[in-house]
Amino acid sequence: MKYRRRIYYSSTQRAEIWDRWQRGESMSSIGRVFDRQSSSVFSVISPTGGIRPADRKRGKHALSLAEREEISRGLCIKHSLRAIGRRLGRSPSTISREVRRNGGASQYRATTSEQAAWDRALRPKVCKLACYPSLSRAVSAKLRRKWSPEQIAGWLKRVFPEEPHKQVSHETIYRSLYIQARGVLKKELFEHLRAKRTVPRSRHASLKRKLLGQIKDAVLISERPASAEDRAIPGH
């Protein structure tokens, strides 16, 4: 059996894919830009349910790569964790925890520890619908009545304006439907969506589709001047 070579996109290419997807381009047209199949574009877009993930940012109190390099150098010359922490302006417990979770003093490496920190940050966060079962039930009930996620989000905001814990964005609803690993909204509710796609299309794509077939600057028959009625049209 012949296996296809796995395709990797750089961070810059991924950003361009999301830019084009949000502008309403199809997966096929995006794939042609990179001389690849639409399935490779799907592999980038589908994990987050077709909704662009937020840009990753380092936590305000997280160790930087430069600090990790300083820790690595300090360990090499046998400095104590307390001395390293003092030089960095960090508590000894912060340095101790960093070294312990990344192989100990003998195996600690700055670049490896930096990558591990980013990987740990990728752990899925608990979904709001999972934290509030009553909210999940309310959303499920509206989906069964064929309300769109946008309608549900707007309704919750109107009904509970002062209670943020009873509100949820339409993006969160879509993610919970399209990413079944979350285990919040049942897969059967997907069938109640008006548009049953593998991933939701962007708003711009929907607008483009609505405009297809429309004549630009068209004049309604009811708005035609009276003089047009007297014109003779050959063959009619």
N, C-alpha and C positions, 0 to 999 in steps of 0.2 A: 504494500500500500504506500502510495506516494504522499508525503506530508508537505504542506505548503510552508514556505519560510515565514517565520513570524515577523510582522512588520512593527517597527518602532517609530514613533513620532517624537521629535524634540519638543521642548516646552514652547518654543516659538511656533512650530507647526501646529501644535495643539491649540494655541491661542488663536491662530488664524482659522482653524477649523471651527472653533466656537464663534468667532466673529462672523464667518460666512453663514453658519447655521442660524445665528440670531438675526441675520439680515434676510433670512427666508430661502436660502439656496438649498437645493436638494442634496442628499448624500451622494448621488451619482455625479452631480456637477462639481461638488467639492472634491470627490475622489479623482476626477479628471485633472484638477489643478496639480495634484501630487503624483499623477500617473499611477493611481492605485484604484482598487475596486471599492465600491460603495461599502462593502462589508467591513473594510478596515476603518472607514469613517464611523460606521455603526459601533465598532468596538470602543471608540473614544466617547461617543455621545450616550450610548445606552446605560453605562453603569450608574449615571446620576439621573436617569429617567428623562434625558433630553433637556435637562435644566443645567445651565452653566454653573459649575461649582465656584464658590467664593475663592478669591486669590488667597493663597496660603501666606500667613504672616507669623513671624516669630513672636512668642509671648513676651510681654514686657519684662518679665523677670527671668526669662530663660537664658541659659548660658550661650554665649556667642562662640563661633568657631575660633576666634582669636583667644578667648578665655580657655577654651579646651586645649589649644596648642600650648598655652602657658602652663596648664595643669600637666600636660604630657612632658614638657621640658623639666618642670619641677620634680616630677616623679623620677625622671632619668638621673637627676643629680642628687637623688635621695633626700629631697626636702620633705618636711612633714606636711600633712594635710592642713594643719593649722597655719603653717607659714605660707603655704600656697594661697589659702583663703585670705590671709591678712594682706598679701600682695595684690590680690584681685578685688579686695573690698567685699568679699563674700564670707558667709559664715562657714565654719569648719564642717558643719553637718551637710551643707550644700555640696561641698567638695567631696566629702565622704560618700554621699549618696550617688554622686555622678561617677566616681571611680568604681564603686561596688557594683553598680548596675551595668558596667561596661568592661567586665573581665578582671577587675582588680588592678592593683598597682603594677604588676608585672606584665599585664597584657593590654593596658590602656593605650589607645591610639586616638588622636584628636579627630581625624577625618572619619574613622569608623564610628566613633561615638556621636559625631555630628549627624551622620546618616541615620544611625539608630534612633536619634531623637526625633528626626523628621518622620521616620517610619512609625514610631509610637504615636505621633500626633495624628496619623491617618486612621486610627481606630475609630469605628463608627460611634457617633454620639447618640445618646438616647433621644428618640423622636418625641416631640411634644405630645403627639397623639397617644404614645405609649405611656406617658406620664399621667395623662388625664383620661381615664376610661370613659367618663361621662361625655367628654368632648368627642372621643372616638365614636361613641354610639350615636351622637347627634349627627356627625358627618356621615356615618354609614346610612342612617335613616334618610337623609336628604339625597344621597347618591341613589338609593333604591327608588326614589321618586323622580329620578332622572334630572336632578339639579346638577349644574356644572360646578366644578371646584371654585370657579370665580364667583358664581352666585352664592355658594355656601359661605365663602370667606367674607363676602360683602354683608350677608345676612347676619353672621355672627358679630361682625363689627357694629352693626346697627342695633342689634338686640342687647349686646353686652359691651357698651362703649367704655365703661369704667372697669372692666374685668378682663385684663389681657390674657389671663390663664384660660379663659373660655373662648379665645379667638385663635385662629390658625390661618396661615396664608395659603393661597391656592397652590403655591409651589410645593408646600409641605404635603398637601393632599395628593398632588400628582406623584411626588416621590414615593409616598407610601403605597400608591397603587402600582406604579411601574417597577419599584424595587421591592419585590416580594420578600426579600431577605429580612426586611424590617419586621414583618410579621404583625403589623398593626391592622391594616384594612384587608379584609379577605379578598382573594383573587376574583371571586364571583362578582364583586362590586364593579370590577373593570367592565363587565358586560353592560352596565347601566350608563357608561359614558356615551355621549352622542357620537363622538368620533373615536372609533376603536383602532388606534394605531399602536405600533410597537413602542414608539416614543412620541410625545406630543410635539406638534409643530410650533414654530415661533409665531408670535402675533403678526409679524411682518409677512410671513408666508401666507397666513390666513387672509390678510388684506389683499395680497397679490391675487389670490385665487378668486376673491369676490369681484375683483376688477376685470377678470378675464372675460372677453366677449362683449364688454361694454364699449360703446362708441364715445370717444372723447368729445366733449362740448356738444353733445347731441341736443336737439331741440324737440320737445314733445309736440305731438300733432296738435294738441289743444292750444299750444302756444304759437302756432304758425299764423302769420298775418292773413287777413281776409283775402288779399290779392292773390295768394297762392291757390285759392279755390278756383280762380278763373283761368289758370294756366292750362293750355291744351297739352296733353302728354301723348305723343305718337305711340300707337300700338295699344292704348288703353281705352 
